[in-house]
């Protein structure tokens, strides 16, 4: 590194960006013998000068991340890419330093909770000029619309330079290719299982790596291991990093069968109902309905109001009803849903009323009023059957005569369904009642 670069490097003010050691912590150890574990951490130095000194001492390249925290692209790298299980093991092989003229405060929540502030403010004209000089030296006149990453060797010579993309795989490929070119024999110093567990060596490894591959059998085992982890907060931390929508959906299917304390699940469900994959959103909603996720009704209702997929809307409305515990906004949304043109939407709304009202007599009475007014008279078989199912779930004796009357017009399986509904209202043990859900549109559900 040239003397000029050393002089102005001290002006590049950044702070620690990951859960690595504080400045001055022991250096990363050299590779251990095969099979041995070692304690390593991602190193983020406070200046380029300090990074170059450490890199020369321990024989690692330097990664300079030129970021603008106010830009969405940079935020994605800070919050998702650097901490991800696809990238973090690679960062163990380099010494990291961030360059920026902007400032951020330490975070108290989200993926980087507990990490120090990434940037310190550079206010003087001199510091601004130095930052521009660094960018000019390595980046030329290009305008940075996305983060730029620069890899230097221990002598300050450029190894690789690439504008970042908002994809973990692209960034991982860039780092891997650069390290391969410099030293084909390099190996990641920490496996995914240790990183996923929240540590860097020490303790028994948990097979979480299957969450991030393409082997479905390994993914199923990894999901089971994740849900069995003693520290359940790891589930919410890892969920956004699971690349396969099928695996994310599988996580919610498995979570429905868990017993015991479920407070940890609310945060994961909130991520699930906002997922980009409709199957994941659906599985998260069904899980929220089954476990009656406390305090999640507002988020579920918000997701319902913006959802475009009709099947997922049905799942979200039932989930909101099951979690509502008397929420007027949820009841209003259900009342509006029973007036929709879609037969499927109306049928689902009646089922949601049963979910909403079955824990409280007053709520049950309000739900029965709505169903008797509209559902029991619906012209469509699917909606009418759903209304009958809901009334039976609510044990509505007021609806008994009406159900008995219209049941006389039915034949075969449907007639038997009406008879079971009457027995359920009477408090009898109804064999096969759960199988009757196939007659209710929303109860073809993903279970």
N, C-alpha and C positions, 0 to 999 in steps of 0.2 A: 504494500500500500504506500502510495506516495506521501511525502511529508505534508503536502497541502491538504490531502484528504484527512490525514490524522488531525491536523489543526482544526478543520471545520467540523469534524465528526462529533466533537463534544457538544455541538449545538443541537444535534438531532436528539430532541428530548422525548423519550418515551418511557413508559413504566411497564411493569410486568403484565403480560396478557394472558397467561394461563396459570394453572395451579402448579407451577414449578416452584423451585426454591427461590428465596430472595437473592438479590445480588450479593455475590460473595459466598454463595453456597458452594459445596464441593463440586468439582467438575464431574462430567459424565465419565464413568469408567470405561476402559477399553472393553472390547467384546469378551464375554466370559466363555469358558470352555463349553462344549456342547452339553446341553441338558442342565446347565447351572443357571440359577436365577440371579438377577442383579437388580439393585434399586436405581432406577434412572428416572430423570424428569426432563420435561421440555424446558429448555433454557431460553428465557427472553431477557436480553441484556438491556441496560438503561441507555446505552449510547453505542454508536457504531464502533467507536474506538475500543470500548470494553469488549464488544463482540469479537472484533478482530484479534485482540490480545488473547482472549480465551480460545478462539478458533486455532490460532497458531500453537497454543500450548497443548491442546488435546487432539489436534489433527482432525478437525471437523470443518466443513464448509460453513459459510455464513449466509443465512437467508435474510435479505432486506425486504420487508413488506412495506411498500409505499401506499398508505391508506388515507382515505378521507372519511372520518367517522360519520359525517352528516349524509354521506351517500349510501343508498340502500345496498349497493354491491359490496361496499366495505363492511356494512353491518352483518351481511350474510356470512362473510368470511370470519368475522370476529365471533359471531354467535353460533355458527353452525359448522363451518368448514374446519377451522383449526382444532376445535374440541372433538371432532368426529373420530370414530374408530377407524375410518378408512385413512385418515391423514395423520392423526396424532403419533402413531408409531414411527412414521417417517420423519417427523419433526425431532424425534430423539436423536437423529443422525446429523442434525445441523444445529448451529447456534443462531437463534432468531433475534432480530431487532426490527422495530417498526419505526417508520419515518413519517412525520406529519406535522403540519403547522396548526392543527386544530386540537382542541382539548375535550376530554370526556371525564366524567366523574366515576368513581368506583361503583360497580353494580351491586345491588342488593337482592336481585332476583333474576330469574332466567338461567340460560345454560351456563353463564359465566359467574354465577353467584359466588361471592367470596373472593373473586379475583381483583387484583389491584386495577387502578385506572390504567388505560392503555397509553394515553398521551398526556404530556405536560404542555402547557401553552408556550409557544414561541412568540414573544411580543415585539422584540426589537427589530428594527429594519435590518440590522446586521444578520440576525438569525434567519429572517425571511430570505435574505439574499443567499445565505449559505445553503438553505434547503433547496432553493432554485438551482444552485450550482451543482449539488449532488444529482438532482434530477436531470440536469443538462448533460452531466458527464455520462450517466448510465442510460438515460432514456432519450436523449436528443430532444427534438422539438415536438415530439408526439404529445397529444392532449390526453390525459388520463381520464377516460370515462368510467373505467373499472379499475380495481386495484392492480398494481404492478408488482411483480415479485422478481427479485434479482438474487442470483446465487453467485457468491464470490468465494474464491479459495483463500487459504490462510495468508496469502501474500497480497490480497486485495484485487486479484485479477478476475475478470468476469468469466464465470463458467456458463451461465445461462440467464436468459432474460425473457419474461413472458407476461403479457397482460392477462390478468386473472379472468376466469369465467365463473359464472354462478353455478358450478357443478363440482362436487367433491371429486368425482372420478377424473375430471380434466386436470385439476390441480394435483391430484395424486400422481397422475401419469407424468406431469411435468417434473415433479420432484424426483420420482423414480428414475426417469430417463437421465436427468442430470447426474444423479449419484452413480448410475450405471456407467455413464461415460467417464466419470472421474475415477471410479474404483469398482470394477465389475464384481469384486468379491465382497462388497458391503452386504450386511444383513440387518434387518430391523432388530433393535435391541430389546424390545418388549413385545410380547404377544398380545393379541386382542383380548384374550380371556382376562389377563391381569388388568389391562386398561379398563375393560368393561366393569370389572369389579370395583373400580375406583382407586386402585393402587398401582404401584409399579414394582411388582415382585412381592414376595412374602405372602404367606397364606395360601390356602388351597385354591387353585384356579377353578373357575366355573366356566363351562363350555358355552359362552355367549357368542363365540365367533360365528356359529351357524346362523345367527340372525342376519348376517351380512353377506351370505353366499347365495348360491342358487340351488343347493341341495335341500329339497323339501323335507326329507327325513331329518336332516341335521337341524333344519329350522324349527321343526316341531319339538325336538329335544331341547333346543336352546330356549324356546318359549317356556317350556315346562321348568327349566332350570332358572330362568329369569323370574318367573312367578313364585318359585320356591326360595328365592334369595332372602336371607334374614333381613336385609335392608331394602325395603320395598321402594324407597325413593329412587333407586336405580332404574326402576321401570319407566318412570316419567323422563329421566335423563336420557335413556337410550332410545325410547320410542321414536323421536323425530329422526333418528339416524338410521332406522331400519329401511333399506331401499325397496324391499318388496311389499307391495300393497297386500298381497296374499298373506304374508307373514304378519303384518300389522293387524289384519283382520283376524287371523288365527289367535293372536294374543287376547283379543276381546272374547272370542269364543271360549278360550280356556279360562279366562278370568271369571266367567259366569258360574263356573263350578267350584270356585274357591269359597271357603267359609272363613269365619273369623273377622277380625277388624278390617274395615274396608276404606278407611279415611284416605289412604294413599291412592285409591282408585279414581277419586274425583278429578285429580289433575290429569291423569291419563285419558279419562273419558272426555274431558274438555278438549284435549288435543285431537282425540279421535273424531268427534263430531265436526271438527273443522278441517279434517283431512281432505286432500285433493281427490282421493279415490272414493267413489260412491259406495263400494262394497265395505270399505273400512268405516265410513260414516254410518252405514246401516248396522254393522255389527256393534259399533260403539253405542248406537241408540238402543238396540235390543238389550245390550248388557245393562245400560242405564235403567231401562224399564224393569229388568229382572231384579237388580239389586236395589232399586229405588234410591238412586244416588242422591244423598242429601245435599241440598244447597245448589243443585245443578239445574233447576227448573228454568231459570232465567236464560242461561246459555243455550239450553235445549230449545227454548222457545225462539230465541234469536236465530238459531240455526234453521229451525223449521220455517221461519218467515222468509229466509233467503234461499232455501233449497229449491232446486229445479226438478230433481228426479222425484217422480210421484211416489214410488215405493219407499224411498228414503224419507220423504215428507211424512208418510204414514208412520214409519218407525219413530221418527223424532217426536211426533205429536203424542204417541202413546207413552214414550219415555218421559216427556214433559209432564204428562198427566200423572204418571206413577210417582214422579219426584216432587209434584207441586205442593201437596199437603195444604190445600186451601187457597192457592194463589189465584186471585181473581183474573189476572191477565191470561192465565192458562185456560181457565174456564171460558173466558170470552173467546179465545181462539178456537176452542172446541165447538162452541155454539155457532161460530161462523163457519166452521168446517162442515157441520151437518147440513148446511145450505148449499154446499158446492154442487156443481153439475155432475161431477164424476161420481159414479156409483161406488167405486173403490174408496174414494176419499170420504164419502158419507159413512160407508160401512166401518171404516177405520175410526171415524169420529165417535161412533157409538161404543166401540170397544174402548176408546180412550176415556169416555165418560165412566165406564165401569172401573177403569184403572184409577180415575180421579176420585170417585166417590166411595170406593169400597172400604175406606179406613175411617169414615166419619158418618154418622147418621144424617146430619144436615146436608152434607155434600151428596150423600147417596140420594136423598129426597130430591135435591135440585137436578141431579142427573136423570132420575126417573121421570121427572116432569118433562124434560126435553125429549127423552126417548119416546114417551107415550104420546107426546104431541106430534112428533114427526116420524120417528123411526118405525114404529109399529104399523104405520099406515103407508110406508114407502112402497112404491109400485115395483121396485126392483127386488128380486128374490135375495140377492146378496146383501143388500142393505137391511132388508127386513129381518133376515136371519141373524145378522150381526146385532140388530136391536134386541131381538129375543135373547140371544146369548148374553148380552150386557144386562138385561133385566134379571135373567136367571143368576148371573154373578152377583148382582146387587140384592138378591133374595127379595125382590119386590112382590109382596102379596097383592099390592094394588093392581099389578099387571096380570095377575093369574087368570082372571076370567077372560081377558082380552086374548091372551096367548092360547087358552083352551079353545076359544071360539074360532080363531083363524087356523088353529092346528087341525081342526076337523076337515078343512078343505085340502089338506096335504096328503101325500101318499108316500109309501116306501121309506127310504132313508130319512127324508126331510120330516115325515110324520113322527118317526122315532126320535128325531132330534127335538121336536117340540115336546114330546112326552118326557124326555130326559130333562128338559128345561123346567117343566112343571114339577117333577120330582125334586129337582135342585132347589126350587123356590120353597118347597115343602120341607127342606132340610134333610132329605134322604141322601144316603150314600149312593151316588149315581155311577155305576160301572160304565166305563166307556165315554164319560163326559169329555175328557180331554181329546179323544179322537174326533169329537164332533166339531173341532175347530176348523176342519177342512171345509165346512160349510160357511165359514166366515172369512171374507176376503183377506183381511189383514192378518188373520191367524194361520195363513199358509206359511207364516213368517220364517225367518232365518233362525231356526232353533234346532 
